Amino acid sequence: MSRQAAARDRKLDDVFSALSDRTRRRLLARLAEGPATIGELAAPLPMTLPAVSKHLRVLERAGLVKRERRGWYQHCEMDARPMQDAAAFIARYRPFWTDALDRLAAYAEKKR
């Protein structure tokens, strides 16, 4: 495996790892509405600011969130570009489940 392929695999691992957690998915859903401070992101969550910050670091490592300090506040913004590689990975396997569903539908139609 080339270095580039290994780096792509690691990046994909980071994205899937980041998306595997419910809290991080909630943070991304909020950031899809627009930029927010860490305090704004933490407000609806039952956890401390440091805990939210930890989740944001995971999202940053995956390239899904960018943080910028402005005065006292850290502003966060979503960057969905890394999800394109994850979507492409999943799309390669779409025929496996669509074929199975097509066969199931054909079987159900035949049983009528």
N, C-alpha and C positions, 0 to 999 in steps of 0.2 A: 504494500500500500504506500502510495506516495505521501510526502509530507502534507501536500495540499489536501488530499483526501482525508488524511488523519485529522487535520485541523478542522475540516468541514464536519467530520463525525463528532469531534469534541464539541463544536458549536451547536450541532443538532442535539447532542446529549444535554447541553446546558439549557437549551430551549425547552425540551421535553421535561427536564427536571424542574425547571421554573414553573411550567404550566401544570405540573402534577399536584400542586398544592392549592387547596380551595382559597386560602387567604390571598395568595398571589394572584389567582384568577380574579378575585374580587377587586384587588388593587388595579389590575389592568382594565377591568370593566369600568371602574371609576375614571381612570385616566383616558379611556376611549372617549369620554365626554369632554375632555379638555384638561389642560395642565392643572396641577394642584400642589399645595404645600404638603409637607409630611403631616402637619397637624390636621389639615383638612382630610387627608387620606385616613388618618388614624381615628378621627372622631366617631365614625359609626362602628368601629371594630372594638371587640372586648379584649384589647391588649394595650400594652404600654407603647410609648413612642419608640423606645429602643427595639422592641420586638418588631414593630412595623418597619423600622429602619433596616433590620436584619433581612426581612423579606425583600425590601427594595434592593439591597445589595445583591441578592440572588438574581433578581430581575435585571439589574444592571450588568452583572456578569454575563447573562444570556443576551445582552444587547437590546432588551425589550424596554428599558427605561433609561432615560437620561436625567441626571440631576444637575442643578445649577444653584449655587449659593448667591442670593441677593440680599445683602445686609444680614439680618438675623435669621432669615428664612431660607430653606432649601425648597426650590421649586422642582417638581418632577413632571416629566412629559413622556408619553408612550412613544415607542418607535416600533412599529409592527413589522418592519422589514424582515427580521429574523424568522417570523412566522411563515414567510413565503417558503423557505426551505422545508419547514415542518409540513406545510400543506402539500408541497410537491412529494415529499416522502410518503405521506398518507395516500395521495392520489395514485401512486404506483400500485397500491394494493386494492383500490376500488373495484377492479374487475372480480376479485375473489368474493366480495360480499354481494355485488350486484348480480353476478352469475347465480349465486346460491339463492338469492331472493327471487330471481327470475324462474329458477327451477321450482321453488316452493309455490310461486303463483301459478305456474303451469300445472303442477300437481293438484292444487286446490281447485282450479278451473275444471280439471278432468273429473274430479270427484263429484261435481255438482250434478 
